[in-house]
Amino acid sequence: MSGYSFQISYGDGSSASGVVGTNTVAIGSATVTNQAVEVATQVSSEFLSDPESDGLLGLGFSNVNSVQPRQQKTFFANIQSQLEEPVFTVYLNESGKGEYEFGKIDQSKYTGDIHYTDVQSSSGYWQFDSTSFQVNGQTSQNTNGSPAIADTGTSLVLVDDNVLQAYYSQVSGSQNSKSAGGYIFPCSSTLPSFGVAIGATGYYATIPGDQINYAKYNGNYCFGGIQSNAGQGLSIYGDVLLRQVFTVFNGEAPKIGFANKP
């Protein structure tokens, strides 16, 4: 695309820039012709250090697309009208693998109801209200807290500091470590579960305590999968949470739904 370029940066400090072309993009049988593709000519070290990935497929809304001089539509925005249903679903596994499915809600991947809440898409994110949380099943209000976004591109769950402190106050031996860049705790500690409200549905998407131990830090200490959002005004519900639930992203309403896995 003559004269077109892009420059983008992410919350973890990674960035990329380059030129823009078009190509046929297919995910399974979902195919878009003449899809705008951002072709990176410069990338930060974070991208170079990940041998498992050679690109990103953005699934936010097109209003934050970084292409200049004119924004381009995302893959999902382009294919949405061709789909049986205007949705994509996310089914992640604790092994790190999982499935994205476009155009269909597979009933075998969840039990009970799908709990939907409206999405505020003006920011470009799948953003919704989440005004309370649970630690070991006990509910606390966070009425004036940050709105939440569901983001499969983020590994951790990032929350307001008052929520973070309420959680780790229940973890024996936990400490906020500058050298670790967040909360650590003795790997032998028993962690409580953590749940977050999905809009006003009454449903809490919940992480079992044994899934909040994100990684070994050093010695006998482990790094937590719940950390601070650093006051950025958004709580980010990343893969530590999303792999525990089945998630439906509906682009038509727009709305987002969560359900329990089988």
N, C-alpha and C positions, 0 to 999 in steps of 0.2 A: 504494500500500500504506500505509494509514493508520498513522502513528506510526513508519514505517521511515525510516532515513537511512543514509548511508555517509560515510566519511572515509578517504582512502587517500593514501599517499605512496610515492614510488619512489626508487630508488638515485641517480638523477641530481638529486634535490632537487625534482622536480616533484610537485604534489599536486592533489587535487580533493576536493570534498565536495558533498553535496546530498541529494536525496530519492530515493525508489525507486518505480518503477512496474512494470507488466508489459506485454508486447507480444509479438506474433508476430515471431520473429527468423529470417530465412532467409539461408543462404549457399548460393548455387546452389539445388539441390533439397533441401538439408538444412534442415529447418524444425522449429522448436520453438515451440509455442504457450504462452502464459502464462510466458514467460521473464522472470525478474526483470531489470530494466534500471536501472542507476544513472544518475540524471538529474542532471548536475552543475549546481549553482547558483553555485558558486565554483570557479575553476581558477587555477593559477599561470601566470605569464607564459610558461613553456615551452610550454604548450598553445596559447596565443594566438598564438605566433610561428610556428606550423606551419600554413600555409594548405592543405597537402595532406591534413590529417587532421581529421575532426570527431568522433572517438571512438576507443575502444579495445575490443577483444574479448579478454578475459582467457582464456588457455589454460593457466594453471596449475591446481592442484587446488583443489577447493571448500573445503578446510579453512582456507584463508587468505582467503576471501571476507570483505569488510569490512562487510557489511550488518549493521545492528543494528535491533531486538533479537535477530534470529535470522538466522544465515548462510543464504545462498541458493546453489543449485547453479549452476555455470557452464553455458554453452551446450553444451560438449562432454560434460559429465557428464549433462546431460539427454537428449542425442541418442544417446549411445553405444549403448544397447540397441537402437536402431532401425537401426543401421548394419550393413552386410554384414560388416564387420570393425570391431573396436572401436579404430580408429586414425584419426589424421590425419597427413598427410605434408606436408613442407615442401620446396619446390624453388625456391630463390631464384637470381636471376641477377645478374651483376656490373653490369648496367645499373640495378639497384635494383628491378626488377620480378621477379615470380615467381608461384608457385602454392601455395595450400593446398588439399589435397584430403581430404575426410572419407569414411571408410568403405571405402577401397580403396587398394591399393598398386600403382601403375602401373609395370609392369616395364620400360617403355620409358624411364623416367627414371633408371635406374641400371644399372651393369654389375657383374659379379661377385656376391659375397655381401653380404647385409645383416648387419652385425656388431652383435649385440644385447648389451646389458648391463642388469642390474636397476637400477631406479630406487628411490631412497629418497624417498617422497612425503610424509613426515610434516611436512616444512618447507613444503610447498605448491609446491615447485619440482620440475622434472624433473632431479633431482640424482643423480649417479653418481660412482664413483671414477675418478680420472685421475692415476695415481701416477708417470708418467714422461712425458718429452717429447723431441722431436727438433729439433735445429737443423742444417739442411743434411743431414738423414738420419742424424746422429750422435745416439745415444740417451743421455739422462741420467736418473737416477732422481730422483724427488721424493716419496719414500715417505711422509714426514710432512706433505706439502703439503695444501692445501685441497681438499675435494671440489669437483666441477665441476657447473655447471648449464648446460643449453642454453636460450638465451633469445633468441627472434627480436625481442624488444622492445629489445634492447641492440645498438648499432651495433658496438662494439669488442670485442676479446678482452681480458679483464682477468684477470691471473694474479698469483701470488705474486712478491714482489720478487726472490727468488733466481732464479726462472725468467726474469723480465724482464731481469735483469742478464746472465744467461748468453746470452740472445739478443742484446742490443744490444752486448755485448762483441765480437760478430762483425760489427758494422756500422761501417764506417769513418766517423769524424767524428761519431758519435752523441753526444748529451748529454741529460741529464735537465734540462729547462728549467722553472723555476718560472713564468715568464711564459707559457709555452705550456701549462702544466698537464700535462706529460708528456714523453716522449722525442721528440726531433726529430733529424733527420739531414740531411746534404746530399742534395738531390733527385737528384743524380748518383750517389749510392752504390748499389752492387749489394747487394741484400738477400738473405740466405739464406732458404730455406724454413723453416717452423715447423710441427711436428706435435704433436698431443696424444693420449695414450693413451685409448682408449675401454674402460673397465673392464679386465678381464683377457683381452680378446679377442685381443690381439696386433696389433690394427689401430690405426693412427694417422690421425686426421683431419688433413689437411695443407693448409696455405695456401702456395701458391707465393710466392716472394719478391716478385715484381712486384705481388702483390695486398696486400702489407702496407703499401705507401705509401698512407696513408689520405687525406691532403689536403695541399694546399699550405699552409704556415704563413706565412712571410714571406721575402722575399729569395730566397735559394737553398735554403732549408730546408723540409722536409716533415715532417708529423706522422705518427707511427706508428700502425698499426691494432692493435698490441699494447701495452697499458699496464698500470699497476699496479692491483690490486684493493684497494689502500689498507688491507691487513690486515683486511678484513672477514670473512675466514674462508671465502669462497667464490671459486672461479674462475668467471668468467662467459664462456661461449663464445657470443659474439654473431654478428652478421651477417657480419663479416669472415671468420669461419670457416664459418658455416652456408651461405653462398652457394657454397662450394667442394664441398659434399657433398649427398647426398640423405638426408633425415632422416625416420625413422618414429617417431612417438610412439604407443605402445600403452597405452591406459588400463586394460586389463583385468588385465595381469600385476602391476604396471605395468613397462614396460621401454622402452628407447629404442634405436634402431638407426641406424647410419650406413653409407652405401655410397658408392662412387665414382660420379661422374656419367659418362655416356657420353662 
